[in-house]
Amino acid sequence: MRLPGERSVSFCLSGIPSLPPPNSLSYISRNLRFRVGPFRSRGTRIRYKGRNQLHTRSAMDGIRLDGNTTQLEIDNGAFGHQRSCIWSSPGGCKIDIGKQIFCNRSLNMNNIVAVGFDMDYTLAQYKPETFESLAYEGTVKKLVYDLGYPEELLQWSFDWSYMVRGLVVDKKRGNILKMDRHKYVKVAYHGFRQMSKGDKIATYGNTLIQDSFDEPDYALIDTLFSLAAAYLFAQLVDFKDNNPGRIPEESDYACMHKDIHAAVDLCHRDGTLKQTVAQDPKRYINDDTSIVPMLKMLRESGRATFLVTNSLWDYTNVVMNFLCGPKSTDCCSTLTFEWLQYFDVVITGSAKPGFFNEENRANLFGVDPKTGMLMNTDNGTPMAQVGSTSIRLPIESLTEGCRVFQGGSVGHLHKLLNIESSSQILYVGDHIYGDILRSKKALGWRTMLVVPELEREVELLWELKDTRKHLQSLRSERDHIEDDIDHLKWRLKSQGADDAEKERLSSKLVELQSHREQVRVVHKQTQRECHKKFHKVWGQLMKTGYQNSRFAHQVERFACLYTSQVTNLSLYSPDKYYRPSEDFMPHEFDILSL
């Protein structure tokens, strides 16, 4: 439990640098202003007093403002030209339906002392139309120039909107599948060719294989980073099928899948992706002006923050500066270390998900932010380097404020943050396996999953609510018709009906069967149209037919909270008690008129 008045730690598991310190006078004078009366911002200090009181004092003017709804605004300066409305704004903030935080398991933020973040696709939301295209083009070049694939692959194009998360790749057969929470395959494509119902049942209808669908024969598309590779795999499957001999026979579908991931690894190892992104971050990353206010509010509520990322320090500093650092008038970031003030601990090169293994014996090195040099540490405490008897600190502030490290494990992190219980940590990430499952299942951390696709999905659900009610009505009508048909068939078999009665019943039966077919056709067409509103091929992210999708099942199992953007946290009280909605069994729905 966090004691009253005790400062808690917030953290981020990511590759993004932290923001300029709140007590930096030049930073505050450039970037903060209040709506409550004019006063000179130079020398202003800002801190929270209690649950929602913002206390402001100007050292020069002697002005003191106390209130429950004083609004903090970000205006131009370091965070761009947009103003960010957060929970502590006057009257709170209107929360759009697509920005709500949804709860699977009760979570009382008063029990959380440290809030952690991943960077990629959590704090840093990459633009799929540019970043995924960059990843696709880099992978194709590696396949052609390094792995000997035909040069005509260089002419291929990439549709970044085609693939979605939650799909499963059948490596051996060259198929891409979408299944429900029971692992029944509902949608299946061979390359880009949709499989017939008969082929689908013949291949995946055997209940004996329902529990497979895992490595090594299957691959999960569980991150947004996987979408480009999945699209390229579908292209190669079609190319191999339609161009016999162009790809060697020994290179079956599984080999092609392996080559694609080898090419992706090459892009990461030689810096093809990250160097390009670092040269022009605004082309590849969305600039979210709400990140800084969110981090400030969490820290000023008494929580600690940290960042843990697989990216190394140089890339982390570039991305975090873009998101949280000072910007010039042309919205370009200047590389500084000011963002570090918003984190207590930053761990780069963490090698997640192995980082979450408590038995991991990886060494923890200190990082000198100015040079990127690594320093030996003893569980985070600086120690003398080999051949030296003196301890050299990376920077003057190593023992104060944020500390930067590389490697290590979750055990090091807990010691650095003085965490007594794993349940005191809320971790925010986007990777269902690398971030959420490992931290939740192995450590008992509280978790929040970021699902960027959710915002559009929820908004569409609201728009299509009448269509979904109509679909439910059609299903119910079809059920009633089928009950009547079964009843008539039963009466026709009975011995008591004379010929005239049987003729009348037979005529009624034909009429009902015709009506049932009409309802079936309308239902199928309406469902298909509704399906395509979400995605032209794969439909709703969280549904497969009328069942929750496998992805939705994983979200429900492993994420305490889930939402569309990490900064949605800033729209809620840092002390909020998140409570789940009531679970319902099928027998309860009609009774409760749900």
C-alpha positions as CSV (number, residue, x, y, z in Angstrom):
1,M,0.0,0.0,0.0
2,R,1.1,3.6,-0.6
3,L,1.3,5.6,2.6
4,P,-0.3,9.1,2.5
5,G,2.3,11.6,1.5
6,E,4.7,9.0,0.4
7,R,6.1,9.6,-3.1
8,S,5.4,6.7,-5.5
9,V,7.2,5.9,-8.6
10,S,5.9,5.8,-12.2
11,F,7.8,4.1,-14.9
12,C,7.7,3.4,-18.6
13,L,8.8,0.2,-20.3
14,S,9.7,1.7,-23.6
15,G,12.3,3.1,-25.9
16,I,11.1,6.7,-25.6
17,P,13.1,9.3,-23.6
18,S,11.5,11.2,-20.8
19,L,10.4,14.8,-20.8
20,P,11.9,18.0,-19.4
21,P,11.7,18.3,-15.6
22,P,8.7,20.0,-14.1
23,N,10.9,22.3,-12.0
24,S,12.9,23.5,-15.0
25,L,12.3,27.3,-15.0
26,S,13.1,27.8,-18.6
27,Y,10.9,24.9,-19.5
28,I,7.9,26.1,-17.5
29,S,8.2,29.7,-18.7
30,R,8.2,28.5,-22.3
31,N,5.4,26.0,-22.2
32,L,2.9,26.5,-19.3
33,R,0.3,29.0,-18.7
34,F,-2.9,29.1,-16.7
35,R,-6.3,30.5,-17.6
36,V,-6.8,31.9,-14.1
37,G,-5.7,35.5,-14.3
38,P,-2.5,36.9,-15.9
39,F,0.8,36.4,-14.0
40,R,4.4,36.1,-15.0
41,S,5.2,32.4,-15.3
42,R,8.9,32.8,-14.6
43,G,9.8,31.0,-11.4
44,T,6.4,29.2,-11.2
45,R,6.3,26.0,-9.4
46,I,3.4,23.5,-9.8
47,R,2.5,20.7,-7.5
48,Y,-0.6,18.8,-6.5
49,K,-2.3,19.1,-3.1
50,G,-4.4,16.0,-2.5
51,R,-6.7,14.2,-4.9
52,N,-7.5,17.1,-7.3
53,Q,-6.1,20.3,-6.0
54,L,-3.5,22.1,-8.1
55,H,-1.3,24.4,-6.1
56,T,0.5,27.1,-7.9
57,R,2.9,29.6,-6.5
58,S,4.9,32.3,-8.4
59,A,8.1,33.1,-6.6
60,M,8.4,36.5,-8.1
61,D,4.8,37.8,-7.9
62,G,3.8,36.1,-4.7
63,I,0.6,34.9,-6.3
64,R,-0.9,31.8,-4.9
65,L,-3.8,30.0,-6.5
66,D,-5.6,27.2,-4.8
67,G,-8.6,25.4,-6.2
68,N,-10.1,22.2,-7.2
69,T,-10.4,22.9,-10.9
70,T,-7.4,25.1,-11.9
71,Q,-6.6,24.2,-15.5
72,L,-3.2,23.3,-16.7
73,E,-2.8,23.9,-20.4
74,I,0.0,23.1,-22.8
75,D,0.4,26.0,-25.2
76,N,2.7,26.0,-28.1
77,G,6.3,25.7,-26.9
78,A,7.7,22.3,-26.2
79,F,4.5,20.4,-26.9
80,G,3.3,21.8,-30.2
81,H,0.3,24.0,-30.9
82,Q,-2.5,21.9,-29.5
83,R,-4.0,22.3,-26.0
84,S,-4.4,19.1,-24.0
85,C,-7.4,18.7,-21.8
86,I,-6.8,16.4,-18.9
87,W,-8.7,15.1,-15.9
88,S,-7.5,18.0,-13.6
89,S,-8.9,20.6,-16.1
90,P,-11.9,22.7,-14.8
91,G,-15.0,20.5,-14.8
92,G,-13.0,17.6,-16.0
93,C,-12.9,16.4,-19.6
94,K,-15.5,14.9,-21.8
95,I,-14.4,11.4,-22.6
96,D,-15.3,10.3,-26.1
97,I,-16.5,6.7,-26.4
98,G,-13.4,5.7,-28.4
99,K,-11.1,7.0,-25.6
100,Q,-12.6,5.3,-22.6
101,I,-10.7,2.8,-20.5
102,F,-12.4,-0.5,-20.2
103,C,-12.0,-2.8,-17.2
104,N,-11.7,-6.6,-17.0
105,R,-10.6,-6.8,-13.4
106,S,-11.0,-4.4,-10.5
107,L,-8.1,-2.0,-10.1
108,N,-7.8,0.6,-7.4
109,M,-5.2,3.2,-8.4
110,N,-4.7,4.1,-4.8
111,N,-2.8,0.8,-4.5
112,I,-0.5,1.6,-7.4
113,V,2.8,3.2,-6.5
114,A,4.5,2.9,-9.9
115,V,3.2,3.2,-13.4
116,G,5.3,1.8,-16.2
117,F,5.1,2.2,-20.0
118,D,6.4,0.5,-23.1
119,M,7.6,2.8,-25.9
120,D,6.9,1.4,-29.4
121,Y,3.1,1.5,-30.2
122,T,2.5,2.6,-26.6
123,L,3.9,6.0,-26.0
124,A,5.1,6.2,-29.6
125,Q,2.3,5.5,-32.0
126,Y,3.8,4.8,-35.4
127,K,2.0,5.9,-38.5
128,P,1.1,2.6,-40.4
129,E,1.0,4.2,-43.8
130,T,4.6,5.3,-43.5
131,F,6.3,3.1,-40.9
132,E,4.8,-0.2,-41.9
133,S,5.5,0.7,-45.5
134,L,9.1,1.4,-44.6
135,A,9.4,-2.0,-42.8
136,Y,7.8,-3.8,-45.8
137,E,10.2,-2.2,-48.3
138,G,13.2,-2.9,-46.2
139,T,12.2,-6.6,-45.8
140,V,11.6,-7.0,-49.5
141,K,15.1,-5.6,-50.3
142,K,16.7,-8.0,-47.8
143,L,14.8,-11.0,-49.4
144,V,16.1,-10.0,-52.9
145,Y,19.6,-8.8,-52.2
146,D,20.5,-11.0,-49.3
147,L,18.4,-14.1,-49.6
148,G,18.2,-14.5,-53.4
149,Y,14.5,-14.0,-54.1
150,P,13.4,-12.8,-57.6
151,E,14.0,-9.1,-58.3
152,E,10.4,-8.6,-59.4
153,L,9.5,-8.5,-55.7
154,L,10.9,-5.0,-55.7
155,Q,7.9,-3.9,-57.8
156,W,5.4,-5.1,-55.3
157,S,3.2,-2.7,-53.3
158,F,2.0,-2.9,-49.8
159,D,-1.6,-2.3,-48.5
160,W,-1.0,-1.4,-44.8
161,S,-4.7,-1.7,-44.0
162,Y,-5.2,-5.3,-45.2
163,M,-3.9,-7.3,-42.2
164,V,-5.1,-7.0,-38.6
165,R,-3.9,-8.2,-35.2
166,G,-5.2,-11.5,-33.8
167,L,-4.8,-13.5,-37.0
168,V,-2.9,-16.8,-37.1
169,V,-0.4,-17.9,-39.9
170,D,-0.4,-21.6,-40.9
171,K,3.2,-21.8,-42.0
172,K,3.1,-25.2,-43.6
173,R,-0.1,-24.6,-45.6
174,G,0.4,-21.0,-46.5
175,N,-2.9,-20.0,-44.9
176,I,-4.0,-17.0,-42.7
177,L,-6.7,-17.7,-40.2
178,K,-9.1,-15.9,-38.0
179,M,-10.7,-17.9,-35.2
180,D,-13.0,-17.5,-32.2
181,R,-12.2,-17.9,-28.6
182,H,-12.8,-21.6,-28.8
183,K,-10.1,-21.8,-31.6
184,Y,-12.6,-22.7,-34.3
185,V,-11.5,-21.3,-37.6
186,K,-14.2,-19.0,-39.0
187,V,-12.3,-17.1,-41.7
188,A,-9.5,-18.6,-43.7
189,Y,-7.4,-17.4,-46.7
190,H,-4.7,-19.2,-48.7
191,G,-2.5,-16.3,-49.7
192,F,-5.2,-13.8,-50.8
193,R,-7.7,-16.5,-51.9
194,Q,-10.5,-17.1,-49.6
195,M,-10.9,-20.8,-48.7
196,S,-14.3,-22.4,-49.4
197,K,-16.3,-23.7,-46.4
198,G,-15.6,-27.2,-47.5
199,D,-11.8,-26.7,-47.7
200,K,-11.9,-24.9,-44.4
201,I,-13.7,-27.7,-42.6
202,A,-11.6,-30.4,-44.3
203,T,-8.4,-28.7,-43.1
204,Y,-9.3,-27.4,-39.7
205,G,-12.6,-29.1,-38.8
206,N,-10.9,-31.9,-36.9
207,T,-11.5,-31.3,-33.2
208,L,-8.3,-33.2,-32.4
209,I,-6.3,-30.2,-33.6
210,Q,-8.3,-27.5,-31.8
211,D,-5.6,-27.0,-29.2
212,S,-2.6,-26.7,-31.6
213,F,-2.5,-23.4,-33.5
214,D,0.8,-22.5,-31.8
215,E,4.5,-22.6,-32.6
216,P,6.3,-24.1,-34.4
217,D,3.7,-24.8,-37.1
218,Y,1.7,-21.6,-36.6
219,A,2.7,-18.0,-36.0
220,L,0.5,-15.4,-34.2
221,I,0.1,-11.9,-35.6
222,D,-0.1,-10.4,-32.2
223,T,1.7,-7.0,-32.7
224,L,1.3,-4.2,-35.1
225,F,4.9,-4.8,-36.1
226,S,3.9,-8.1,-37.6
227,L,1.4,-6.8,-40.1
228,A,3.9,-6.0,-42.9
229,A,5.5,-9.5,-42.7
230,A,2.1,-11.2,-42.8
231,Y,1.1,-9.3,-45.9
232,L,4.4,-10.2,-47.6
233,F,3.9,-13.8,-46.7
234,A,0.5,-13.8,-48.4
235,Q,2.0,-12.3,-51.5
236,L,4.8,-14.9,-51.6
237,V,2.2,-17.7,-51.2
238,D,0.3,-16.4,-54.3
239,F,3.5,-15.9,-56.2
240,K,4.8,-19.4,-55.6
241,D,1.4,-20.9,-56.5
242,N,1.1,-18.9,-59.7
243,N,4.7,-19.1,-60.9
244,P,6.0,-22.6,-60.6
245,G,9.8,-22.8,-60.5
246,R,10.4,-19.1,-59.8
247,I,10.9,-20.0,-56.1
248,P,12.9,-23.2,-55.6
249,E,10.7,-26.3,-54.8
250,E,12.7,-26.8,-51.6
251,S,11.5,-23.4,-50.4
252,D,8.1,-24.4,-49.2
253,Y,5.6,-22.1,-47.4
254,A,7.3,-22.6,-44.0
255,C,10.7,-21.8,-45.5
256,M,9.4,-18.6,-47.0
257,H,7.9,-17.6,-43.7
258,K,11.3,-18.3,-42.1
259,D,13.1,-16.2,-44.7
260,I,10.7,-13.3,-44.2
261,H,11.5,-13.2,-40.5
262,A,15.2,-13.5,-41.2
263,A,14.9,-10.5,-43.5
264,V,13.0,-8.6,-40.8
265,D,15.8,-9.4,-38.3
266,L,18.4,-8.1,-40.7
267,C,16.5,-4.8,-41.0
268,H,16.7,-4.4,-37.2
269,R,20.3,-5.6,-36.9
270,D,21.7,-3.2,-39.5
271,G,19.6,-0.3,-38.3
272,T,17.7,0.1,-41.6
273,L,14.4,0.9,-39.9
274,K,15.5,2.9,-36.8
275,Q,18.1,5.1,-38.6
276,T,15.5,6.2,-41.1
277,V,12.9,6.9,-38.4
278,A,15.5,8.8,-36.4
279,Q,16.3,11.1,-39.3
280,D,12.6,12.3,-39.6
281,P,10.5,11.2,-36.6
282,K,7.5,13.3,-37.5
283,R,7.1,11.3,-40.8
284,Y,6.8,8.0,-38.9
285,I,5.5,8.8,-35.4
286,N,2.3,10.6,-34.3
287,D,3.0,13.7,-32.2
288,D,0.8,13.2,-29.1
289,T,0.6,16.4,-27.1
290,S,-1.1,14.6,-24.2
291,I,1.9,12.5,-23.1
292,V,3.6,15.2,-21.1
293,P,0.4,16.3,-19.1
294,M,-0.3,12.6,-18.4
295,L,3.2,12.0,-17.0
296,K,3.1,15.2,-15.0
297,M,-0.3,14.3,-13.5
298,L,0.9,10.8,-12.6
299,R,4.1,12.0,-10.9
300,E,2.4,14.9,-9.1
301,S,-0.2,12.4,-7.8
302,G,2.7,10.7,-5.9
303,R,3.5,7.9,-8.3
304,A,6.8,7.0,-9.9
305,T,7.2,6.4,-13.6
306,F,9.7,4.3,-15.5
307,L,10.5,3.3,-19.1
308,V,11.7,-0.1,-20.2
309,T,12.4,-0.6,-23.9
310,N,14.2,-3.1,-26.2
311,S,15.6,-0.1,-28.1
312,L,19.1,1.1,-27.2
313,W,19.8,4.5,-25.8
314,D,20.5,6.4,-29.0
315,Y,17.2,5.6,-30.6
316,T,15.3,5.9,-27.3
317,N,16.6,9.5,-26.9
318,V,15.5,10.5,-30.4
319,V,12.0,9.1,-30.1
320,M,11.4,10.5,-26.6
321,N,12.7,13.9,-27.5
322,F,10.3,14.0,-30.4
323,L,7.4,13.1,-28.1
324,C,8.3,14.9,-25.0
325,G,11.2,17.3,-25.6
326,P,11.3,21.0,-26.4
327,K,10.3,21.9,-30.0
328,S,11.2,24.8,-32.1
329,T,8.7,26.9,-34.0
330,D,8.9,24.4,-37.0
331,C,7.9,21.6,-34.6
332,C,11.3,20.0,-34.8
333,S,12.7,18.5,-31.6
334,T,16.1,19.4,-30.3
335,L,18.0,16.5,-28.7
336,T,18.3,17.1,-25.0
337,F,18.0,15.1,-21.8
338,E,15.2,17.2,-20.4
339,W,12.6,14.5,-20.9
340,L,14.4,12.3,-18.3
341,Q,12.9,14.4,-15.6
342,Y,9.5,12.6,-16.2
343,F,10.9,9.2,-15.3
344,D,12.5,7.7,-12.2
345,V,14.2,4.9,-14.1
346,V,14.8,4.3,-17.9
347,I,16.0,0.9,-19.0
348,T,17.0,0.5,-22.6
349,G,18.1,-2.7,-24.4
350,S,15.9,-4.7,-22.0
351,A,15.4,-7.8,-24.2
352,K,11.8,-8.2,-23.3
353,P,10.0,-10.6,-22.8
354,G,13.1,-12.3,-21.2
355,F,13.4,-9.2,-19.0
356,F,10.3,-10.3,-17.1
357,N,11.8,-13.6,-16.0
358,E,12.7,-13.2,-12.3
359,E,15.5,-15.8,-12.8
360,N,17.1,-13.8,-15.6
361,R,20.7,-13.2,-14.6
362,A,21.4,-10.5,-17.3
363,N,23.8,-7.8,-16.1
364,L,22.5,-4.3,-15.5
365,F,24.7,-1.5,-16.9
366,G,24.5,2.2,-16.3
367,V,24.3,4.4,-19.4
368,D,26.0,7.8,-19.7
369,P,23.3,9.8,-21.6
370,K,25.8,12.2,-23.1
371,T,28.1,9.5,-24.6
372,G,26.0,6.3,-24.6
373,M,28.9,4.6,-22.8
374,L,28.0,1.7,-20.5
375,M,29.1,1.6,-16.8
376,N,29.3,-1.4,-14.5
377,T,26.8,-1.4,-11.7
378,D,26.1,-3.6,-8.7
379,N,22.3,-4.0,-9.0
380,G,22.0,-0.4,-10.1
381,T,24.6,1.0,-7.7
382,P,27.6,2.6,-9.5
383,M,30.8,0.6,-9.0
384,A,34.5,1.1,-10.0
385,Q,35.4,0.0,-13.5
386,V,37.9,-2.7,-14.2
387,G,41.4,-1.4,-13.5
388,S,40.2,1.6,-11.6
389,T,39.6,2.2,-7.9
390,S,37.3,5.1,-8.2
391,I,33.6,5.2,-9.1
392,R,32.8,7.4,-12.1
393,L,29.2,8.6,-12.3
394,P,27.8,8.8,-15.8
395,I,26.2,12.2,-15.1
396,E,25.9,14.5,-12.1
397,S,22.2,13.6,-11.6
398,L,22.8,9.8,-11.5
399,T,21.9,9.7,-7.8
400,E,19.1,12.2,-8.2
401,G,16.1,12.1,-10.5
402,C,16.0,9.7,-13.4
403,R,18.7,7.0,-13.9
404,V,19.4,5.4,-17.2
405,F,20.4,1.7,-17.6
406,Q,20.8,-1.0,-20.2
407,G,19.9,-4.7,-19.8
408,G,19.1,-6.2,-16.4
409,S,15.9,-7.9,-15.4
410,V,12.7,-7.2,-13.5
411,G,14.5,-8.0,-10.2
412,H,16.8,-5.0,-10.8
413,L,13.8,-2.8,-11.6
414,H,11.9,-3.7,-8.4
415,K,15.0,-2.8,-6.3
416,L,15.5,0.5,-8.2
417,L,11.9,1.5,-7.5
418,N,11.8,0.0,-4.0
419,I,8.8,-2.1,-4.9
420,E,7.5,-4.3,-2.1
421,S,4.8,-6.1,-4.0
422,S,4.4,-6.8,-7.7
423,S,0.7,-5.8,-7.5
424,Q,1.8,-2.2,-6.8
425,I,2.9,-1.8,-10.4
426,L,0.6,-0.9,-13.3
427,Y,2.3,-1.6,-16.6
428,V,1.1,-0.2,-19.9
429,G,2.0,-1.9,-23.2
430,D,0.8,-2.9,-26.6
431,H,2.2,-6.5,-27.0
432,I,-0.3,-9.1,-25.7
433,Y,2.5,-11.6,-25.2
434,G,5.8,-9.6,-24.9
435,D,4.3,-7.0,-22.5
436,I,0.9,-8.0,-21.0
437,L,0.9,-11.8,-20.7
438,R,4.5,-12.1,-19.3
439,S,4.2,-9.3,-16.8
440,K,0.7,-10.3,-15.6
441,K,1.1,-14.1,-15.5
442,A,4.7,-14.4,-14.3
443,L,4.9,-11.3,-12.1
444,G,1.4,-10.4,-11.0
445,W,1.7,-6.9,-12.2
446,R,-1.5,-5.0,-13.0
447,T,-1.7,-4.4,-16.7
448,M,-3.2,-2.1,-19.3
449,L,-3.2,-3.0,-22.9
450,V,-3.1,-0.3,-25.6
451,V,-5.2,-1.3,-28.7
452,P,-5.1,1.6,-31.2
453,E,-7.6,-0.2,-33.4
454,L,-10.2,0.0,-30.6
455,E,-11.1,3.6,-31.0
456,R,-12.5,3.2,-34.5
457,E,-14.1,-0.2,-33.5
458,V,-16.0,1.3,-30.6
459,E,-17.2,4.2,-32.6
460,L,-18.5,1.9,-35.3
461,L,-20.2,-0.2,-32.7
462,W,-22.1,2.8,-31.6
463,E,-23.0,3.8,-35.1
464,L,-24.2,0.3,-36.0
465,K,-26.1,-0.4,-32.8
466,D,-29.4,-0.4,-34.6
467,T,-28.1,-2.8,-37.3
468,R,-26.9,-5.1,-34.6
469,K,-30.3,-5.1,-32.9
470,H,-31.8,-5.9,-36.3
471,L,-29.4,-8.8,-36.6
472,Q,-30.5,-10.1,-33.2
473,S,-34.1,-9.8,-34.2
474,L,-33.5,-11.7,-37.5
475,R,-31.8,-14.5,-35.5
476,S,-34.6,-14.7,-33.1
477,E,-37.2,-14.8,-35.9
478,R,-35.3,-17.6,-37.7
479,D,-35.2,-19.6,-34.4
480,H,-39.0,-19.3,-34.1
481,I,-39.6,-20.3,-37.7
482,E,-37.4,-23.3,-37.3
483,D,-39.3,-24.3,-34.1
484,D,-42.6,-24.1,-36.1
485,I,-41.2,-26.1,-39.0
486,D,-40.0,-28.9,-36.6
487,H,-43.5,-28.9,-34.9
488,L,-45.2,-29.3,-38.3
489,K,-42.9,-32.1,-39.3
490,W,-43.7,-33.9,-36.1
491,R,-47.4,-33.5,-36.7
492,L,-47.1,-34.9,-40.2
493,K,-45.5,-38.0,-38.9
494,S,-48.3,-38.6,-36.4
495,Q,-50.9,-41.3,-37.2
496,G,-54.0,-39.2,-36.3
497,A,-53.9,-36.7,-39.2
498,D,-56.2,-37.4,-42.2
499,D,-55.2,-36.7,-45.8
500,A,-56.8,-33.2,-45.9
501,E,-55.0,-32.2,-42.6
502,K,-51.7,-33.5,-44.0
503,E,-52.1,-31.5,-47.2
504,R,-52.8,-28.4,-45.2
505,L,-49.8,-29.0,-42.9
506,S,-47.6,-29.7,-45.9
507,S,-48.6,-26.4,-47.6
508,K,-47.9,-24.6,-44.4
509,L,-44.6,-26.3,-44.1
510,V,-43.5,-25.2,-47.6
511,E,-44.6,-21.6,-46.7
512,L,-42.5,-21.6,-43.5
513,Q,-39.5,-23.1,-45.3
514,S,-39.7,-20.3,-47.9
515,H,-40.0,-17.7,-45.2
516,R,-37.0,-19.2,-43.3
517,E,-34.9,-19.0,-46.5
518,Q,-35.9,-15.3,-47.0
519,V,-34.9,-14.5,-43.4
520,R,-31.7,-16.5,-43.8
521,V,-30.7,-14.5,-46.9
522,V,-31.5,-11.1,-45.4
523,H,-29.6,-12.1,-42.2
524,K,-26.6,-13.3,-44.1
525,Q,-26.5,-10.2,-46.3
526,T,-26.9,-7.8,-43.4
527,Q,-24.3,-9.6,-41.3
528,R,-21.8,-9.4,-44.3
529,E,-22.4,-5.7,-44.8
530,C,-22.0,-5.1,-41.0
531,H,-18.8,-7.2,-41.1
532,K,-17.3,-5.2,-43.9
533,K,-17.9,-1.9,-42.1
534,F,-15.2,-2.9,-39.6
535,H,-12.8,-4.5,-42.1
536,K,-13.4,-5.5,-45.7
537,V,-11.8,-8.9,-45.1
538,W,-11.5,-9.8,-41.4
539,G,-14.4,-7.9,-39.9
540,Q,-14.6,-6.8,-36.3
541,L,-11.4,-7.1,-34.3
542,M,-13.0,-8.4,-31.1
543,K,-15.6,-10.7,-32.7
544,T,-15.7,-13.7,-35.1
545,G,-19.3,-14.2,-36.0
546,Y,-21.2,-14.0,-32.8
547,Q,-18.3,-15.2,-30.6
548,N,-15.5,-13.2,-29.2
549,S,-12.4,-13.5,-31.3
550,R,-9.2,-15.3,-30.1
551,F,-7.6,-11.8,-29.7
552,A,-10.6,-10.6,-27.6
553,H,-10.3,-13.7,-25.4
554,Q,-6.6,-12.9,-24.8
555,V,-7.4,-9.3,-23.9
556,E,-10.0,-10.5,-21.5
557,R,-7.7,-13.0,-19.9
558,F,-4.5,-11.0,-19.4
559,A,-5.3,-7.3,-19.5
560,C,-6.7,-5.7,-16.3
561,L,-7.6,-2.6,-18.4
562,Y,-7.5,-1.9,-22.1
563,T,-7.9,1.3,-24.1
564,S,-7.1,2.8,-27.5
565,Q,-4.3,5.2,-26.4
566,V,-1.9,5.4,-23.5
567,T,-2.8,9.0,-22.9
568,N,-6.4,8.1,-22.2
569,L,-5.0,7.7,-18.6
570,S,-4.9,11.5,-18.4
571,L,-8.7,11.7,-18.8
572,Y,-9.3,9.9,-15.5
573,S,-8.4,10.6,-11.9
574,P,-5.0,9.2,-11.0
575,D,-6.8,7.8,-7.9
576,K,-9.7,6.2,-9.8
577,Y,-11.1,2.8,-8.8
578,Y,-11.7,0.9,-12.0
579,R,-14.5,-1.6,-11.7
580,P,-15.5,-4.2,-14.3
581,S,-19.0,-4.6,-15.7
582,E,-21.1,-7.5,-14.5
583,D,-20.5,-10.8,-16.3
584,F,-23.6,-12.5,-17.8
585,M,-24.3,-16.1,-18.7
586,P,-26.6,-16.8,-21.7
587,H,-29.5,-17.7,-19.4
588,E,-29.5,-14.2,-17.9
589,F,-29.8,-12.1,-21.0
590,D,-33.5,-12.5,-21.7
591,I,-34.4,-12.4,-18.1
592,L,-32.6,-9.1,-17.6
593,S,-33.6,-7.7,-21.0
594,L,-30.0,-7.2,-22.1
